[in-house]
Amino acid sequence: MRKILNNYNKRQKGIVFTLLLMFGSSLYAQKKYNVLFIAIDDLNDYVSLLEDYPGLKTPNLDKFSKESITFSKAYTAAPACNPSRSAVLTGLSPVVTGIYDNSDNFQNSEEAMAATLIPEHFKNNGYITMWSGKLFHSRPNRERIQKMWDDMDGHDGGYGPMPKQPNVINKIKSPRMFDYESWNGPDSDFSDVKNTDLTIQRLQDEYEAPFFMTLGLYRPHNPWTAPKRFFDMYPLEDLKMPTVLENDLDDVPPVGKAWAENPVKLDDLKSIKQWKPIVRSYLASISFMDYNLGRVLEALENSKYKDNTIVVLWADHGFHMGEKKHFAKFALWEKTTHTLFMVKIPDGPKGEKRDQPVNLLDIYPTLIDYCNLPKVDQDLNGVSLRHIIEDRQYKRKTPSITYYQKASIGVRTDNWRYIRYFDGSEELYNHKKDPNEWHNLANKSRFKDVIRDFQKWLPNNIKTAVGPGKN
């Protein structure tokens, strides 16, 4: 840490000297916000701030909500780790970068590689940058990664520990990590714990400049292993299961049906009596995430930085636990696209919700706005949320848009969801009357005008998927 900060100090002297020559000492003396940037993997909207799933325990999120703004209708730019995180970090939509899926390599996208990423922009403007946990999925080359961070300790980790006694993967066709276990080993077996410990230590250190500090928490991404005490919070006999309509897919186009049954069929999980245990393990993993989150937020509260640090908390996308017969992300329905997004601004509004649809693409311009950073070269596809944060009466006119494979699109307004698949097939849901998205209205003639209004949001220029490749 000290060696890294010494290197930072050498770099900083040149920046300071230039600023003093150009603008005088008053500009550099202006106090800047620090940023604590927390990313959560695969967290859906079960948390009490959104759906409020029966029995789910997230006391630290609940506490943080009293100190921050919660965007109750926040949506991802793409319902998979790689395209969502790439969109957040570049500020560019998947239709601009061509990164739609986990298989699309960041380095294959000219637009993504040409963009100034969030940590790069902060470093270029005098911030100390620190990385820990999962931030990227696919990423730029190693040389560029090393240049954008002053401290990279702790970024390696992983999704483990893997279950020692598989419950699912040896019984039905499923991905390697699609399993769970109540873990009896030490907490230190989890990279989330190690990365949280490191972040806590960083918050106790002294810095000579503002910082941009990241923590990426892997849970509740599978495998759904978590310390046993978190499984004990959810006795199987007391567990309430997600509500599922048996014939839910009857009015869904073939593309949607195919997505619903990938990578695991709900009926297969039922046949081996593993649906309920997996829901339990997912809830346990959420509570484990909440535990680590609470430790970091407490460390910030006990630090000298508590009154001058913006906290941005976001989940990359949602996750189905059987809703719409789906058991994954990788779809354009509400449960996959709806996500947690919270912001704490020093001296800003506290304990409030904003109910207008927003997108994770709005994170980058919002940080630029509040941290008084110059604009970046790329044309960001999101907008600053400052007006919405500071004025609860402010009305935003644009919907939130999500893209997935081959530029399939989901559009979310206050009361409606519209989906148009790459083959032209459609879905339309009235959330005011049908919050579970059980009744597809797209083929009903009386809703043609509604669909026509949504179609104006279809992009004119669509970047072809950049495809896989090695990082």
QUICOR-V66816 format. One record per residue. N is the residue number from 1. RES is the residue in one letter. PHI is phi in radians with two decimals (none if undefined). OMEGA is omega in whole degrees, -180 to 180 (none if undefined). Layout:
BEGIN
<<N | RES | PHI | OMEGA> <N | RES | PHI | OMEGA>>
END
This chain:
BEGIN
<<1 | M | none | -176> <2 | R | -1.12 | 179> <3 | K | -1.07 | 180> <4 | I | -1.10 | -179> <5 | L | -1.20 | 175> <6 | N | -1.12 | 176> <7 | N | -1.07 | 178> <8 | Y | -1.07 | -177> <9 | N | -1.08 | 178> <10 | K | -1.12 | 178> <11 | R | -1.11 | -175> <12 | Q | -1.16 | -178> <13 | K | -1.03 | 178> <14 | G | -1.13 | 179> <15 | I | -1.13 | -180> <16 | V | -1.05 | -178> <17 | F | -1.05 | 179> <18 | T | -1.10 | -180> <19 | L | -1.11 | 180> <20 | L | -1.12 | 179> <21 | L | -1.15 | -174> <22 | M | -1.40 | -169> <23 | F | -2.20 | -177> <24 | G | 1.54 | -173> <25 | S | -1.22 | -175> <26 | S | -1.12 | -179> <27 | L | -1.15 | -177> <28 | Y | -1.21 | -179> <29 | A | -1.31 | -180> <30 | Q | -1.04 | -176> <31 | K | -1.27 | 179> <32 | K | -1.96 | 175> <33 | Y | -1.24 | 162> <34 | N | -1.39 | 177> <35 | V | -2.31 | 170> <36 | L | -1.87 | -168> <37 | F | -1.98 | -172> <38 | I | -1.98 | 179> <39 | A | -1.93 | -179> <40 | I | -2.07 | -173> <41 | D | -1.73 | 171> <42 | D | 1.15 | 179> <43 | L | -1.50 | 178> <44 | N | -1.58 | -173> <45 | D | -1.65 | 178> <46 | Y | -1.18 | -173> <47 | V | -1.06 | -174> <48 | S | -1.07 | -179> <49 | L | -1.24 | -177> <50 | L | -2.08 | -178> <51 | E | -1.40 | -176> <52 | D | 1.18 | 180> <53 | Y | -1.09 | -175> <54 | P | -0.98 | 174> <55 | G | 1.53 | -179> <56 | L | -1.18 | -176> <57 | K | -1.96 | 176> <58 | T | -2.39 | -175> <59 | P | -1.09 | -177> <60 | N | -1.35 | 172> <61 | L | -1.10 | 179> <62 | D | -1.07 | 179> <63 | K | -1.14 | -179> <64 | F | -1.12 | -180> <65 | S | -1.09 | 179> <66 | K | -1.36 | -178> <67 | E | -1.96 | -169> <68 | S | -2.47 | 172> <69 | I | -1.79 | 175> <70 | T | -1.89 | 175> <71 | F | -1.58 | -172> <72 | S | -1.29 | 177> <73 | K | -2.18 | 176> <74 | A | -1.66 | -176> <75 | Y | -2.32 | -180> <76 | T | -1.37 | 174> <77 | A | -1.35 | 179> <78 | A | -2.81 | -172> <79 | P | -1.56 | 176> <80 | A | -2.71 | -172> <81 | C | -1.01 | -173> <82 | N | -1.08 | -179> <83 | P | -1.19 | 179> <84 | S | -1.15 | -178> <85 | R | -1.18 | 177> <86 | S | -1.08 | 179> <87 | A | -1.14 | 180> <88 | V | -1.08 | -172> <89 | L | -1.32 | 177> <90 | T | -1.62 | -173> <91 | G | 1.34 | -175> <92 | L | -2.02 | 179> <93 | S | -1.20 | 175> <94 | P | -0.98 | 180> <95 | V | -1.27 | 175> <96 | V | -1.60 | -175> <97 | T | -1.57 | -173> <98 | G | 1.39 | 178> <99 | I | -1.77 | -175> <100 | Y | -1.87 | -168> <101 | D | -2.48 | 180> <102 | N | -1.15 | -178> <103 | S | -1.46 | -178> <104 | D | -1.46 | -175> <105 | N | -1.40 | 178> <106 | F | -0.88 | -175> <107 | Q | -1.22 | 177> <108 | N | -1.44 | -177> <109 | S | -1.70 | 178> <110 | E | -1.07 | -177> <111 | E | -1.18 | 179> <112 | A | -1.16 | -179> <113 | M | -1.20 | 180> <114 | A | -1.42 | -176> <115 | A | -1.30 | 169> <116 | T | -1.48 | -177> <117 | L | -1.37 | -177> <118 | I | -0.90 | -179> <119 | P | -1.11 | 177> <120 | E | -1.12 | -178> <121 | H | -1.15 | 177> <122 | F | -1.19 | 179> <123 | K | -1.12 | 179> <124 | N | -1.11 | -178> <125 | N | -2.00 | 168> <126 | G | 1.60 | -180> <127 | Y | -1.56 | 167> <128 | I | -1.44 | -176> <129 | T | -1.94 | -177> <130 | M | -2.35 | -175> <131 | W | -2.10 | 173> <132 | S | -2.69 | 177> <133 | G | 1.46 | -176> <134 | K | -1.48 | 175> <135 | L | -2.05 | 176> <136 | F | -1.56 | 165> <137 | H | -2.03 | 162> <138 | S | -1.35 | -170> <139 | R | -2.58 | 174> <140 | P | -1.15 | -179> <141 | N | -1.16 | -173> <142 | R | -1.07 | -179> <143 | E | -1.06 | 180> <144 | R | -1.20 | 177> <145 | I | -1.01 | -178> <146 | Q | -1.12 | -179> <147 | K | -1.29 | -174> <148 | M | -1.46 | -178> <149 | W | -2.09 | 170> <150 | D | -1.41 | -179> <151 | D | -2.48 | -179> <152 | M | -1.89 | -178> <153 | D | -0.96 | 172> <154 | G | 1.58 | -177> <155 | H | -1.30 | 175> <156 | D | -1.34 | -179> <157 | G | -2.99 | 177> <158 | G | 2.28 | -173> <159 | Y | -1.51 | -176> <160 | G | -1.20 | 6> <161 | P | -1.30 | 179> <162 | M | -1.41 | 178> <163 | P | -1.02 | 178> <164 | K | -1.42 | -180> <165 | Q | -2.12 | -177> <166 | P | -1.02 | 179> <167 | N | -1.92 | -173> <168 | V | -2.15 | -167> <169 | I | -1.13 | 178> <170 | N | -1.64 | -176> <171 | K | -2.06 | 178> <172 | I | -2.38 | 177> <173 | K | -1.21 | -177> <174 | S | -2.81 | 178> <175 | P | -1.11 | -175> <176 | R | -1.03 | -176> <177 | M | -1.63 | -177> <178 | F | -1.42 | -179> <179 | D | -2.77 | -173> <180 | Y | -2.66 | 172> <181 | E | -2.93 | 170> <182 | S | -1.34 | -167> <183 | W | -1.55 | -180> <184 | N | -1.74 | 179> <185 | G | -1.38 | -179> <186 | P | -1.24 | 177> <187 | D | -1.01 | -177> <188 | S | -1.18 | 173> <189 | D | -1.20 | -176> <190 | F | -1.76 | 178> <191 | S | -1.11 | 177> <192 | D | -1.03 | 180> <193 | V | -1.21 | 180> <194 | K | -1.12 | -180> <195 | N | -1.20 | 175> <196 | T | -1.15 | 177> <197 | D | -1.01 | -180> <198 | L | -1.12 | 180> <199 | T | -1.12 | 177> <200 | I | -1.06 | 179> <201 | Q | -1.11 | 179> <202 | R | -1.07 | -180> <203 | L | -1.25 | 177> <204 | Q | -1.69 | -178> <205 | D | -1.44 | 178> <206 | E | -1.75 | 179> <207 | Y | -2.29 | -179> <208 | E | -1.67 | 179> <209 | A | -2.70 | 178> <210 | P | -1.12 | -178> <211 | F | -2.09 | 168> <212 | F | -2.06 | -171> <213 | M | -2.03 | -178> <214 | T | -1.99 | 170> <215 | L | -2.43 | 176> <216 | G | -1.89 | -179> <217 | L | -1.65 | -178> <218 | Y | -1.28 | 180> <219 | R | -1.34 | 18> <220 | P | -1.66 | 172> <221 | H | -1.04 | 176> <222 | N | -1.27 | 5> <223 | P | -1.20 | -176> <224 | W | -1.46 | 171> <225 | T | -1.68 | 178> <226 | A | -2.73 | 178> <227 | P | -0.93 | -172> <228 | K | -0.93 | -175> <229 | R | -1.09 | 178> <230 | F | -1.42 | 172> <231 | F | -1.15 | -178> <232 | D | -1.12 | 178> <233 | M | -1.21 | -171> <234 | Y | -2.26 | 177> <235 | P | -1.01 | -177> <236 | L | -0.99 | -176> <237 | E | -1.20 | -179> <238 | D | -1.74 | -170> <239 | L | -1.35 | 173> <240 | K | -1.60 | -176> <241 | M | -1.63 | 176> <242 | P | -1.03 | 178> <243 | T | -1.45 | -177> <244 | V | -2.23 | 174> <245 | L | -1.56 | -171> <246 | E | -1.05 | -179> <247 | N | -1.77 | -172> <248 | D | -1.02 | -174> <249 | L | -1.55 | -176> <250 | D | -1.11 | -179> <251 | D | -1.86 | 180> <252 | V | -1.73 | 179> <253 | P | -1.04 | -178> <254 | P | -0.95 | 179> <255 | V | -1.09 | 179> <256 | G | -1.10 | 178> <257 | K | -1.10 | 180> <258 | A | -1.10 | 177> <259 | W | -1.12 | -177> <260 | A | -1.08 | -176> <261 | E | -1.68 | 180> <262 | N | -2.10 | 6> <263 | P | -1.64 | -176> <264 | V | -2.36 | 176> <265 | K | -1.55 | 179> <266 | L | -1.01 | -180> <267 | D | -1.09 | 177> <268 | D | -1.17 | 178> <269 | L | -1.12 | 177> <270 | K | -1.09 | -176> <271 | S | -1.13 | 178> <272 | I | -1.83 | 176> <273 | K | 0.99 | -179> <274 | Q | -2.05 | 180> <275 | W | -1.09 | -177> <276 | K | -1.11 | 177> <277 | P | -1.06 | 179> <278 | I | -1.25 | 175> <279 | V | -1.02 | 177> <280 | R | -1.04 | -178> <281 | S | -1.16 | 177> <282 | Y | -1.18 | 178> <283 | L | -1.10 | 178> <284 | A | -1.08 | 180> <285 | S | -1.17 | 176> <286 | I | -1.12 | 180> <287 | S | -1.15 | 176> <288 | F | -1.14 | 175> <289 | M | -1.01 | -178> <290 | D | -1.06 | 178> <291 | Y | -1.06 | 180> <292 | N | -1.17 | 176> <293 | L | -1.02 | -180> <294 | G | -1.07 | 179> <295 | R | -1.13 | 180> <296 | V | -1.20 | -179> <297 | L | -1.14 | 176> <298 | E | -1.17 | 178> <299 | A | -1.10 | 177> <300 | L | -1.11 | -179> <301 | E | -1.08 | -179> <302 | N | -1.59 | -177> <303 | S | -1.75 | 177> <304 | K | -1.28 | -175> <305 | Y | -1.71 | -170> <306 | K | -1.09 | -176> <307 | D | -1.65 | -178> <308 | N | -2.38 | -177> <309 | T | -2.23 | 170> <310 | I | -1.36 | 174> <311 | V | -1.94 | 174> <312 | V | -1.98 | -178> <313 | L | -2.09 | -177> <314 | W | -2.56 | 173> <315 | A | -1.88 | -171> <316 | D | -1.20 | 178> <317 | H | -3.08 | 179> <318 | G | -1.67 | -177> <319 | F | -2.90 | 176> <320 | H | -1.52 | 173> <321 | M | -2.00 | 180> <322 | G | 2.08 | 178> <323 | E | -1.02 | -175> <324 | K | 0.97 | 178> <325 | K | 1.02 | -175> <326 | H | -2.02 | -178> <327 | F | -2.37 | -178> <328 | A | -3.08 | 166> <329 | K | -1.63 | 169> <330 | F | 0.95 | 176> <331 | A | -2.75 | -178> <332 | L | -1.99 | 178> <333 | W | -1.44 | -174> <334 | E | -1.05 | -173> <335 | K | -1.12 | 179> <336 | T | -1.59 | -174> <337 | T | -1.57 | 180> <338 | H | -1.27 | -174> <339 | T | -2.52 | 179> <340 | L | -1.50 | 178> <341 | F | -2.59 | -178> <342 | M | -2.35 | 179> <343 | V | -2.38 | 173> <344 | K | -1.96 | 179> <345 | I | -1.92 | 176> <346 | P | -0.92 | -179> <347 | D | 1.14 | 178> <348 | G | -1.62 | 179> <349 | P | -1.03 | -178> <350 | K | -2.31 | 174> <351 | G | 1.17 | -177> <352 | E | -2.13 | 174> <353 | K | -1.96 | 171> <354 | R | -2.12 | -168> <355 | D | -1.76 | 178> <356 | Q | -1.49 | 178> <357 | P | -1.08 | 175> <358 | V | -2.29 | -176> <359 | N | -2.29 | 177> <360 | L | -1.09 | 174> <361 | L | -1.09 | -180> <362 | D | -1.37 | -178> <363 | I | -1.09 | -175> <364 | Y | -1.02 | -180> <365 | P | -1.12 | 177> <366 | T | -1.16 | 178> <367 | L | -1.16 | 177> <368 | I | -1.01 | -178> <369 | D | -1.12 | -175> <370 | Y | -1.26 | -179> <371 | C | -1.66 | 177> <372 | N | 0.95 | 177> <373 | L | -1.61 | 176> <374 | P | -1.21 | 177> <375 | K | -1.15 | 175> <376 | V | -1.59 | -177> <377 | D | -1.21 | -178> <378 | Q | -1.32 | 177> <379 | D | -1.42 | -177> <380 | L | -1.14 | -178> <381 | N | -1.56 | 174> <382 | G | -1.72 | 178> <383 | V | -2.31 | 177> <384 | S | -1.11 | 179> <385 | L | -1.67 | -176> <386 | R | -1.02 | 180> <387 | H | -1.08 | -180> <388 | I | -1.19 | -180> <389 | I | -1.10 | -171> <390 | E | -1.60 | -179> <391 | D | -2.36 | -176> <392 | R | -1.18 | 178> <393 | Q | -1.57 | -177> <394 | Y | -1.16 | -178> <395 | K | -1.93 | 177> <396 | R | -1.58 | -173> <397 | K | -1.69 | -176> <398 | T | -1.76 | 177> <399 | P | -1.42 | 173> <400 | S | -1.76 | -174> <401 | I | -2.11 | 180> <402 | T | -2.16 | 178> <403 | Y | -2.10 | 173> <404 | Y | -2.49 | -169> <405 | Q | -0.71 | 176> <406 | K | 0.92 | 176> <407 | A | 1.14 | 164> <408 | S | -1.12 | -169> <409 | I | -2.31 | 172> <410 | G | -2.14 | -179> <411 | V | -2.09 | -177> <412 | R | -2.11 | 172> <413 | T | -1.90 | 180> <414 | D | -0.96 | -171> <415 | N | -2.10 | -174> <416 | W | -2.30 | 167> <417 | R | -2.22 | 176> <418 | Y | -2.09 | 177> <419 | I | -2.18 | 173> <420 | R | -2.21 | -179> <421 | Y | -1.41 | -175> <422 | F | -1.09 | 179> <423 | D | -1.62 | 178> <424 | G | 1.62 | 178> <425 | S | -1.24 | -169> <426 | E | -2.39 | 168> <427 | E | -2.36 | 178> <428 | L | -2.52 | -178> <429 | Y | -2.28 | 175> <430 | N | -1.66 | -174> <431 | H | -1.21 | 179> <432 | K | -1.16 | -179> <433 | K | -1.82 | -172> <434 | D | -2.44 | -176> <435 | P | -1.14 | 179> <436 | N | -1.52 | -179> <437 | E | 0.98 | -180> <438 | W | -1.63 | -171> <439 | H | -2.18 | 180> <440 | N | -1.32 | -176> <441 | L | -1.73 | -171> <442 | A | -1.11 | -177> <443 | N | -1.64 | 179> <444 | K | -1.64 | -171> <445 | S | -1.05 | -176> <446 | R | -1.23 | 180> <447 | F | -1.88 | -179> <448 | K | -1.07 | -180> <449 | D | -1.17 | 177> <450 | V | -1.10 | 180> <451 | I | -1.11 | 179> <452 | R | -1.07 | 177> <453 | D | -1.13 | 180> <454 | F | -1.25 | -175> <455 | Q | -1.13 | 178> <456 | K | -1.20 | 179> <457 | W | -1.57 | 177> <458 | L | -1.16 | -176> <459 | P | -1.23 | 176> <460 | N | -1.44 | -179> <461 | N | -2.07 | -177> <462 | I | -2.14 | 177> <463 | K | -1.26 | 176> <464 | T | -1.16 | 179> <465 | A | -0.98 | -174> <466 | V | -1.36 | 174> <467 | G | 1.45 | -174> <468 | P | -1.38 | 178> <469 | G | 2.92 | -176> <470 | K | -1.50 | 172> <471 | N | -1.47 | none>>
END
